[in-house]
Amino acid sequence: MKRDAIVKHETLIEYGLTKLGSVHDYEAAWEADRLKVAGKMFALLGDIDGRPIITLKCPPALAEQLRDANPEVIPGYYMNKAHWNTLFLDGLLDKAFVHEMIDISYQEVLKTLPKKVQLTLSAP
């Protein structure tokens, strides 16, 4: 049975699009929405067995801490398990926590971009 999200995909996409240079698309093959910056994904929104999720990049040490502390956070579904976490959106996670994880993911991806792109995206 499909469970309703406490934090809706639409509101998370809207929040992600507030990040400088971010864009949204839909990957039909994955049946998932994506948020990207400079062509690099920083959020993947979909579901696992009817449960709404968001998958986000995270520093490995923090990713592990979050998984240990919260059953609603698991290793990245179909992603590099060291650098990505999947958060279930129909459980106990509140919007502020999910927004913070989106912020971290965006920053983690930003760090991997060429310096020139980083400077463009950090300009006021």
PyMOL commands that set and color helices and strands:
alter all, ss='L'
color gray80, all
select helices_A, chain A and resi 9-16+60-69+95-112+115-122
alter helices_A, ss='H'
color red, helices_A
select strands_A, chain A and resi 22-27+32-37+40-48+51-57+73-75+84-88
alter strands_A, ss='S'
color yellow, strands_A
deselect
rebuild
show_as cartoon
